[in-house]
């Protein structure tokens, strides 16, 4: 089941950023490596919140800088 969550998150982020799934390695920094701006970051968080029916506290948003961190965050919330 964890792999399904990872695949879902990777697909979701890929679509939002319009980046091929293969380029979304867990450690690729959204801001430095993929040039994500604040609007795209908000779009990722909004999609994430809607998909998993959660609210990400504002203090946590800057801590999620790559796919690996987003996946870990999801595992912690959904477990």
C-alpha positions in Angstrom: 0.0 0.0 0.0 2.9 2.4 0.7 4.1 2.1 -2.9 0.6 3.1 -4.1 0.7 6.2 -2.0 4.2 7.0 -3.3 3.1 6.5 -6.9 -0.1 8.6 -6.3 2.0 11.5 -4.8 4.6 11.3 -7.6 1.9 11.3 -10.3 0.1 14.3 -8.6 3.2 16.4 -8.3 4.3 15.4 -11.8 1.0 16.7 -13.3 1.0 19.9 -11.2 4.6 20.8 -12.1 4.3 19.5 -15.7 7.5 17.5 -15.1 8.0 13.9 -16.2 7.6 11.4 -13.4 11.2 10.2 -14.0 12.6 13.6 -13.0 10.9 13.5 -9.6 13.5 11.6 -7.6 12.9 11.8 -3.8 15.8 14.3 -3.2 15.1 16.7 -6.1 14.4 20.1 -4.5 11.2 21.6 -5.8 12.5 25.1 -5.5 16.2 24.9 -6.4 16.2 22.1 -8.9 12.7 22.4 -10.5 12.3 26.2 -10.1 8.9 25.9 -8.4 7.5 29.2 -7.4 5.3 29.9 -4.4 2.0 29.6 -6.5 3.0 26.1 -7.6 4.0 25.2 -4.1 0.5 26.3 -2.9 -1.1 24.3 -5.7 0.8 21.2 -4.6 -0.3 21.6 -1.0 -3.9 22.3 -2.0 -4.0 19.2 -4.1 -2.4 17.1 -1.4 -4.9 18.4 1.2 -7.8 17.7 -1.0 -6.6 14.2 -2.0 -5.9 13.1 1.6 -8.5 15.2 3.3 -6.1 16.8 5.7 -4.9 20.3 6.5 -1.2 21.0 6.3 -0.3 23.6 9.0 1.4 26.7 7.6 4.5 26.0 9.6 5.0 22.6 7.9 4.7 23.9 4.3 8.3 25.3 4.1 9.7 22.0 5.5 8.4 20.0 2.5 10.9 20.8 -0.2 11.1 17.6 -2.2 9.1 14.5 -3.1 10.8 12.3 -0.4 9.7 14.8 2.3 6.2 14.9 0.9 5.9 11.1 0.9 7.3 10.9 4.5 4.8 13.6 5.6 2.0 11.6 4.0 3.1 8.3 5.7 3.1 10.1 9.1 -0.3 11.5 8.6 -2.0 8.5 7.1 -0.6 5.9 9.5 
